[in-house]
Amino acid sequence: MKKAIWILWPSFIVGGIGEVLFFTVFDPKELYLFGEPASLSRHAVYSIGFFLCWAFAAASSALTCFLQRNAREVNQ
């Protein structure tokens, strides 16, 4: 449980910051998906963007936790 908190809480904060920075530059109504304008509402695009940022940040935090194991933990 402790490692899940180490992974999910910082990635939540980074996901929020990443979403704010991305959508400060890009308008959700001007985004294109496979050459077609996105037909989703602004709230849906914001939600999807947040969860994608959170997932990438969580993957980064999980990789960091995985790589910082010592030799004893690896060999168990």
BAGULUM-812390 format. One line per 2 residues: number of its first residue (from 1); for each residue x, y, z of N, C-alpha, C. Coordinates in nm, 2 decimals, padded with zeros to 4 digits. Layout:
N
NUM = X,Y,Z,X,Y,Z,X,Y,Z  ... $
END
This chain:
76
1 = 00.08,-00.12,00.00,00.00,00.00,00.00,00.09,00.13,00.00  00.20,00.12,00.07,00.29,00.23,00.08,00.34,00.27,-00.06 $
3 = 00.38,00.17,-00.14,00.44,00.20,-00.27,00.33,00.25,-00.36  00.21,00.21,-00.35,00.10,00.26,-00.43,00.08,00.41,-00.40 $
5 = 00.09,00.45,-00.28,00.08,00.59,-00.24,00.20,00.67,-00.30  00.32,00.61,-00.29,00.44,00.67,-00.35,00.43,00.69,-00.50 $
7 = 00.35,00.60,-00.57,00.34,00.61,-00.71,00.22,00.70,-00.75  00.11,00.68,-00.69,-00.01,00.75,-00.73,-00.03,00.90,-00.69 $
9 = 00.02,00.93,-00.57,00.00,01.07,-00.52,00.09,01.17,-00.60  00.22,01.14,-00.62,00.30,01.24,-00.70,00.25,01.24,-00.84 $
11 = 00.21,01.13,-00.90,00.17,01.13,-01.04,00.04,01.20,-01.05  -00.05,01.20,-00.95,-00.17,01.28,-00.96,-00.14,01.43,-00.97 $
13 = -00.05,01.47,-00.89,-00.01,01.61,-00.89,00.06,01.65,-01.02  00.15,01.57,-01.07,00.21,01.59,-01.20,00.11,01.58,-01.31 $
15 = 00.02,01.49,-01.31,-00.09,01.48,-01.41,-00.17,01.61,-01.41  -00.21,01.67,-01.30,-00.28,01.79,-01.29,-00.20,01.91,-01.35 $
17 = -00.08,01.91,-01.32,00.01,02.02,-01.37,00.03,02.01,-01.52  00.05,01.88,-01.56,00.07,01.86,-01.71,-00.06,01.90,-01.79 $
19 = -00.17,01.86,-01.73,-00.30,01.90,-01.80,-00.31,02.05,-01.81  -00.29,02.12,-01.70,-00.30,02.27,-01.70,-00.21,02.33,-01.80 $
21 = -00.08,02.28,-01.81,00.01,02.34,-01.90,-00.03,02.30,-02.05  -00.07,02.18,-02.07,-00.11,02.15,-02.21,-00.23,02.23,-02.26 $
23 = -00.33,02.24,-02.17,-00.46,02.30,-02.22,-00.45,02.46,-02.20  -00.34,02.51,-02.15,-00.31,02.65,-02.15,-00.27,02.69,-02.29 $
25 = -00.20,02.60,-02.36,-00.15,02.62,-02.49,-00.25,02.58,-02.60  -00.32,02.47,-02.58,-00.41,02.41,-02.68,-00.56,02.42,-02.64 $
27 = -00.64,02.46,-02.73,-00.79,02.46,-02.70,-00.85,02.32,-02.74  -00.93,02.26,-02.65,-00.98,02.13,-02.68,-01.07,02.12,-02.80 $
29 = -01.13,02.23,-02.84,-01.21,02.23,-02.96,-01.13,02.24,-03.09  -01.00,02.27,-03.08,-00.91,02.27,-03.20,-00.82,02.15,-03.22 $
31 = -00.85,02.05,-03.13,-00.77,01.92,-03.14,-00.83,01.83,-03.25  -00.74,01.76,-03.32,-00.78,01.67,-03.43,-00.74,01.53,-03.39 $
33 = -00.83,01.43,-03.42,-00.80,01.29,-03.39,-00.81,01.22,-03.52  -00.70,01.16,-03.57,-00.69,01.09,-03.70,-00.74,01.18,-03.82 $
35 = -00.71,01.31,-03.81,-00.74,01.40,-03.92,-00.88,01.46,-03.91  -00.96,01.42,-03.82,-01.09,01.47,-03.80,-01.10,01.55,-03.67 $
37 = -01.18,01.66,-03.67,-01.20,01.73,-03.55,-01.26,01.64,-03.44  -01.21,01.66,-03.32,-01.26,01.58,-03.21,-01.41,01.63,-03.18 $
39 = -01.50,01.53,-03.17,-01.64,01.56,-03.15,-01.68,01.55,-03.01  -01.59,01.55,-02.92,-01.62,01.54,-02.77,-01.63,01.67,-02.71 $
41 = -01.70,01.68,-02.60,-01.72,01.81,-02.53,-01.59,01.85,-02.46  -01.58,01.97,-02.43,-01.46,02.02,-02.36,-01.43,01.94,-02.23 $
43 = -01.53,01.91,-02.15,-01.51,01.84,-02.03,-01.46,01.70,-02.05  -01.51,01.64,-02.16,-01.46,01.50,-02.19,-01.32,01.51,-02.23 $
45 = -01.28,01.61,-02.31,-01.14,01.62,-02.35,-01.05,01.65,-02.23  -01.10,01.74,-02.14,-01.02,01.77,-02.02,-01.00,01.64,-01.93 $
47 = -01.11,01.56,-01.92,-01.10,01.44,-01.84,-01.01,01.34,-01.90  -01.02,01.32,-02.03,-00.93,01.22,-02.09,-00.79,01.27,-02.09 $
49 = -00.76,01.40,-02.11,-00.63,01.45,-02.10,-00.57,01.43,-01.96  -00.65,01.46,-01.86,-00.60,01.44,-01.72,-00.56,01.30,-01.69 $
51 = -00.65,01.20,-01.73,-00.62,01.06,-01.70,-00.50,01.01,-01.78  -00.48,01.06,-01.90,-00.36,01.02,-01.98,-00.24,01.08,-01.92 $
53 = -00.24,01.21,-01.87,-00.12,01.26,-01.81,-00.10,01.19,-01.68  -00.20,01.16,-01.60,-00.18,01.08,-01.48,-00.13,00.94,-01.50 $
55 = -00.17,00.88,-01.61,-00.12,00.74,-01.64,00.03,00.75,-01.68  00.07,00.84,-01.76,00.21,00.85,-01.80,00.29,00.89,-01.67 $
57 = 00.25,00.98,-01.59,00.32,01.01,-01.47,00.33,00.89,-01.37  00.22,00.81,-01.36,00.22,00.70,-01.28,00.32,00.59,-01.33 $
59 = 00.32,00.58,-01.46,00.42,00.48,-01.52,00.56,00.52,-01.49  00.59,00.65,-01.50,00.72,00.70,-01.47,00.75,00.68,-01.32 $
61 = 00.66,00.71,-01.23,00.69,00.68,-01.09,00.70,00.53,-01.06  00.63,00.45,-01.12,00.64,00.31,-01.10,00.77,00.25,-01.15 $
63 = 00.82,00.30,-01.26,00.95,00.26,-01.31,01.06,00.31,-01.22  01.05,00.43,-01.16,01.14,00.48,-01.06,01.15,00.39,-00.94 $
65 = 01.03,00.35,-00.89,01.03,00.26,-00.77,01.08,00.12,-00.81  01.06,00.07,-00.93,01.11,-00.06,-00.97,01.26,-00.05,-00.98 $
67 = 01.32,00.06,-01.03,01.46,00.06,-01.05,01.54,00.10,-00.93  01.48,00.14,-00.82,01.55,00.18,-00.70,01.56,00.06,-00.60 $
69 = 01.52,-00.06,-00.64,01.53,-00.17,-00.56,01.68,-00.21,-00.54  01.72,-00.26,-00.42,01.85,-00.30,-00.40,01.87,-00.45,-00.44 $
71 = 01.99,-00.50,-00.43,02.02,-00.64,-00.48,01.95,-00.74,-00.40  01.93,-00.72,-00.27,01.86,-00.82,-00.19,01.71,-00.83,-00.23 $
73 = 01.64,-00.72,-00.26,01.51,-00.72,-00.31,01.49,-00.79,-00.45  01.59,-00.77,-00.53,01.59,-00.82,-00.66,01.60,-00.98,-00.66 $
75 = 01.69,-01.02,-00.57,01.72,-01.17,-00.57,01.63,-01.25,-00.48  01.53,-01.19,-00.42,01.43,-01.27,-00.34,01.34,-01.35,-00.42 $
END
